[in-house]
Amino acid sequence: MNLANQKKDMFLDGLFLSAGAVVYAAAVTSLTAPNNIAPGGVTGLCTMLNYLFGTPIGLMSFLINIPIIIWAVVEIGYKLVIRTMAAIALSSLLIDVFSGFMPVYRGDPILVAVFSGVCEGLGLSLTFIRGATTGGTDMVARLLERRMPHLSMGKLMLALDGVIVAASAVVFGSIENAMYACIAIFVSTSIIDAILYGTDAGTGKLFYVMSPKVREMGERVIREMDRTVTYLDSHGGYSKEPGETMLCVVRRFEVYQVQSIIREEDKNAFVIVGDAGQITGEGFRPMRSDDKPLRELIRELRNGETQK
């Protein structure tokens, strides 16, 4: 990657991670924490600790995330979590800074749950877009998934957040607060899905990459992104030389990460990126029983017209 692209990436990383941290921290300090709502994650755990012992939410979040980050560095390498480290530091710092002057809303708890979910979903989406996370349960779930691939990351996150939400009902002495936390989680995840995946989780982007280094690219995609690739035998029409083309399908928010890998391996690679209107299979939407082949659908329509 040349110096200009590095500077551009660093600028975009700083812009998105800072904006995400600001929105997320504002949601915690103005909405969830003052209303005793702990919508899962390390931040939810730290909200309960703040209620019980008065400890700063941001500082405790940073300290709890330290062993998680160490685990991630050992498991997948520091290069893959450096953005996450920056996101954790920013959000933790801003939560404690904002707690000193941000206005607090203590009105309708339904409004608190909905709007905190919207703000947290937006903040996390801005963070996820740049290939980072805010640590906590999403990072733990990702690391556990590597050890237990038979369990999906979504189920692991749901289990971890569920324990924290259940504990909040005991700590705050209110089942209603735990219910509001569930609403906030639902809204937040819906916002994240809408921003990162679009309205259909079965859509994504299709990459065709032609380069002498497609094998190196493919290995990195598999190792760093937990996505698979397909190598297609190809033959250059102009060069008359045999080669390989890498086929890769990813979700929309993962496009940036694939493009970064391609640029780092071969800045002169020939790349075609297209929309994948429907993707079914592992890692995407599962094949449903009503997903019939086109020929069968046409046959049924013709039979219907004949019977009229």
Beta strands, then each sheet from edge to edge (+ up, - down):
strand 1: 204-210
strand 2: 230-235
strand 3: 242-250
strand 4: 270-276
sheet 1: 2+ 3- 1+ 4-
end
